[in-house]
Amino acid sequence: MNAKVRLGEFLQTRRSQLRPKDLGIPGYGERRRVPGLRREELASLAGVSVSYYTRLEQGQSLNASPQVLDAIAAALRLEEAERLHLHNLARSSATGAGRGRRPAPERVTEATGQLLEALGHVPAIVTGRRSDVLAWNRLGHALFAGHLDPGAPDRPGERPNMARLVFLDAHTRDLYADWPAKARAVVGNLRLVAGRHPDDTALHTLVGELSAKSADFASMWADHRVTACDVATYEMRHPLIGALTVTQQTLSHGQGQGQGQEQNIVIATTKADSPARTTLALLDQVTPQHDPTRQGVRAGSG
């Protein structure tokens, strides 16, 4: 799918999700053939002509200014992450991005490896652009994927992928009491990444695989929701230690090793003096100690 089509689908889907009555648009008792706003209604809210907005949805206008895009974002009631996503899609459409490019190998920097080891008593994992697990510490492995080989991130061809685990792995699905919330966050984040990197063939392959294997993923992907997964609280149901509520925080490292890579450290924390803090301490006690070089924290692995 090229960039023009992605931009048009995003605009059409988000327009269809807006209810006229929520925006103060009178319906006069009329019956609508399609849900959501009409093109002319959205164009009026954004302050652009209907013909111009129509061309934009159809991929025929390639020079939308930042001001026009912001006006359309405001009319669509987009949040900040979604507004940035719209700009990324429009930029890709204008430049013709979307041609396949071989992705660069993802490696954990020495500094990131040191940070991961320093977080010895806090569950932490390092993920790449496409949510591949590049490394994890002992507790990160135990909390998120204790049923998998702790040395898997060291082997590029066998690296776990958090999106695959959430949608295709029964163990991971059962970890989250509110699985749909976790799943929507994963899909929303992938949408955000896809907007920033329209030429990432490996990402498109992952999306195609998940769409084919999971009806839930396909439905959520078609919704075109965009989510920046910076901080989220989840109730987890761990098979060894039981229920606990954790706050998952994602710390972005931006450009990994100056090669256009994106690496994130996902950390799970608990409230002080909470039952979850005690439960997490129990996981620390029952999790065997491993050689750190077999846990994917070796600098430059991959």
N, C-alpha and C positions, 0 to 999 in steps of 0.2 A: 504494500500500500504506500503510495507516494505522499509527500508532505501536504500537497494541496487537498487530497482526500481526507487526511487526518484533521486538517484545520476545519474543513467543511463539516465533518462528522461531529467534531467537538461542539461547534456552534449550533448545529441542528439539534443535537441531543440536549444541550443545556437550555436551549430555547424551549424545547418541548417540556422541560421539567418545571417551568415557571407557570404558575396559575394566574390568570389575569386578575382575579379578584384580590389576590394578595398584593398586587401592584396598583390597586385602585383603578383598574381599567373596567369601565362598565360593560356588561354583556348584553343588556337590554333584552334578556330572556332568550337570546338566540342559541341555537344548538350548533356546536362547533364540530367540524368534521375531524379535526385532529386536536390532541391535547396541547396545552401550553399556549405560548404566544404565537401570533402570526408574524411573518417577516415584517410587515408594515408597522406593527405595534412595537416590535423590538427596535426597528430603525428609528421610529419616532422618539422612543425613550433615549436612544443613543445620540439623537441629533444628527443623523445622516440620512441620505436619501434611500428610498426603498431599493432603487436600482443598484446603488452602490453596495448596500448590504447584501443583496441577492448575489451580486458578482463575487463578493467575498466568500459567501457560503459555497458557491459553486467553483471556487478556485480560479476565478477569472481576473481577480484584482490582486496584484502582487506588490502593491506599494502602500499598504495601510500605514499611516503614521502612528507613532506611539500614542499621540493624543487621541486619535480615533479608536485605537485598540483599548485604551483606558476607558473611553466613553462606553464602548460596547461591554467591557468587563463590568462597569458600574450598572449598566442596564440589565445584565444577566445576573447581577447580585453575586459576582464571583468573590471568593476570598482571596487573600494575597497570593497564596501558592497557586491558585487557579489563574489569577491574573498574569503571573509570571509565565505560567504554562501557555496561556494564549499568546503572549509575546514570542515565546520560543517557537510555537507552531507557525506563527506568521513569518518569523524570520527564516525558518527552514523552507517554507513555501516560496518565499521571495528569492532565496539563494539557490534553490534546486537541490538542497540537501536531501539525503535519503538513499544515495547510491551506496551499495555495500562496501564496507571497509573491514579489513581483517583486524580484529581487536588485539591490542597489545597484551602480553601476558601480565597478570596482576600479581604483584609481590608485596609482602609486608616489609615495611622499612624497619631498619634496626631500632629507630626511636619508638615506633609503634610496638614492636616486640617487647621493648623494655617497659613501656607503659602497661602492656597487658600483664607482664609478670609482676609489676608493682601492685596491680589490683588483685593480689592473690586471694583475698577473702571476699571478693565481690564478683559475682558472675559477669563475665565479659566475653564478647566475641568480636572479631573483626570481619566485616563483610565488604565485598567489592561492589562495583557499580551495579551488577545484576543480582545482587544478594547472595553470591557465592560466599561460603565461609572460608576466609583466607587463614584464619587462626582463631583459637579460643583458649582461655585458661582453664584450669582444672574445674572450677565451679561453673564456668560458662558451658562447658561440655556437659557437666552433670545436670544442670538445670534445663537446658534447651534440647539436648540430644544425647542423653545418657545411654540410649540404646544403640548408638552408632560407635564405630571405631574412633577412639580419641585421636589417632594419628591420621585420619582421613584428610584434614585440610593440608597436610604436607604433600599430598599427591594430587596435582592439578586435575587429573582425569577422574578422580574420585571425590572431589570436594562436594560436601553437602551444599545444597542451595536452599535458603530459608523459604523462598516462595514455593518451591516444590514440596518442601516438608509441610508447610501449612496446608496446602491443598491436596497433596497426594499421600501423605504419611499419616496413618491412623494414630500413631503414638503422639505426634505433634498436635494433631487435631484435638485429641482428648486432653491435652495440656491446658487448653483455654476454656474456661467456663462459658465465656461469651465468644465462641469461635467466630461468628459472623463479623463481630467488631474487629477482631484481629485480621481476618481475611480481607475486609474492606480496606484496612490500613495498608496491607501489603500491596493490594492492587492499585490503590491510590498513589503509593510511592513509585511503583513501576511505571505508572502513567507519567509521573513527573520526570522520571529518568528518561523515558522514551521521548519526551518533548525536548529534553536537552541534548539527546544523542540520537537523532533520527537515522543516522547511518550505521548504527550498531547492529550488525547482522546477528550476533550472538544473542542479543536481547530480543530481537524479533523472533528468533528460533525458539527461545524460552517461552515467549508469549504464545506462539503457535502451539507448542507442546501442551502448555497448561490449558489452553482453550479447547484442545482436542480431548484431553483426558479428564477435565473437570467442568461439568456443566455450571457449577457455582462460579468458577473463575470466568467462564465465558460470559455469564450474565453480568457479573460485576464489571468486567472489562468494557462491555458494551454501554455501561452506564456513564462512562467518561468522567467519573469523579477523580479528583486529584487531591492527594493528601501528603503533607510534609510530616513525616513521622519523627518529630523531634522528641516529644514526651507523651507517654500514654500509660495509663494504669490498667493492669489486667489482673483478674483473679485466676490463678493457675492451680491445677490439680495434679500434683506430681505423684507418680506411682510409688515413690519411696518415702516421701515425707508428708504427703497429704496436701491440703489446701493452703495457699498463701497468696497474699496480694502484693504485687511488685509494681514498681514504677520503672518502665523501660525508657531509658534516655539514649538518644542517638547523637553521638558527637561526630561531626563531619570533619575529615581531614582534607577536604577539597582535592587539590591536585597531588596525587601520590607520585613521588619521585620525578616530578616535572614532566610526566609523560601523558598528561591528560587523564590520569586515573583518578577515581574517586573511592576513597576508603572511609568506612564508618566504624566507630567503636560503639557497640550496643551494650549498655550496662544496665543491670537489674538491681535496683535498690529497694530497701524497705524502710518504713517509719521506725524511728527510735522507740525502744521499749514496747514495740508492738508484737503480737503473737507471730506475725510473719517474720520479724527479725529473729525470733527464737527458732522458728522453723528453718530458716535459711542457715542459721548456725548449726543446726542438726545435720543439714545436707553437707556442710563443710566437714563435720566429724565423720560421717559415714562414707564420704567419697574417698577412695584410695588415692594415695599420692602416686603421681606418675613422673617419669622423666620428662621435663618441659620440652625437650627436643622432639618428643613424640606427640606433642599436643598442638602442633601447628604454630608455635610461637617463634620458631627459628627465623631469624631475619633473612629476608630475601628468598624465602621458600616459594616455589612455583615458577 
